[in-house]
């Protein structure tokens, strides 16, 4: 089992790169910790979402 960390906060990718990354993450079978402010992107690729909010 592998574990990967993908950090996309403040990242400016064009549409083609985002779509390629989405396809890759959807096909990836191991665990990924994805950090991003793009909620729509996360919802398209994640099976489970854990939200950490400052209170």
C-alpha positions in Angstrom: 0.0 0.0 0.0 1.3 3.4 -0.9 0.4 6.8 0.4 0.6 10.0 -1.6 0.2 13.7 -0.6 -1.1 16.1 -3.2 -1.0 19.8 -2.2 -2.9 22.2 -4.5 -3.5 25.2 -2.3 -3.0 28.4 -4.3 -2.1 26.4 -7.4 -2.9 27.8 -10.8 -3.3 24.9 -13.3 -5.0 25.3 -16.7 -8.1 23.2 -17.6 -6.1 20.5 -19.4 -3.8 19.9 -16.4 -6.7 19.8 -14.0 -8.5 17.3 -16.1 -5.4 15.2 -16.4 -4.9 15.3 -12.7 -8.5 14.3 -12.1 -8.2 11.3 -14.4 -5.0 10.2 -12.7 -6.5 10.5 -9.2 -9.7 8.7 -10.1 -7.6 5.8 -11.5 -5.1 5.8 -8.6 -5.9 2.8 -6.3 -3.9 3.6 -3.2 -4.4 6.3 -0.6 -4.1 10.0 -1.4 -4.2 12.9 1.1 -5.4 15.8 -1.1 -5.1 19.4 0.2 -6.9 22.0 -1.8 -9.1 25.0 -1.5 -11.0 23.9 -4.7 -14.0 22.2 -3.2 -15.5 21.2 -6.6 -12.3 19.5 -7.6 -12.2 17.6 -4.4 -15.8 16.5 -4.7 -15.1 15.2 -8.3 -12.1 13.0 -7.2 -12.6 12.0 -3.6 -14.3 9.0 -2.1 -14.2 10.5 1.4 -13.9 14.1 2.5 -12.7 15.3 5.9 -13.0 19.1 6.4 -10.9 20.9 8.9 -12.1 24.3 9.7 -10.8 27.0 12.0 -13.2 27.9 14.8 
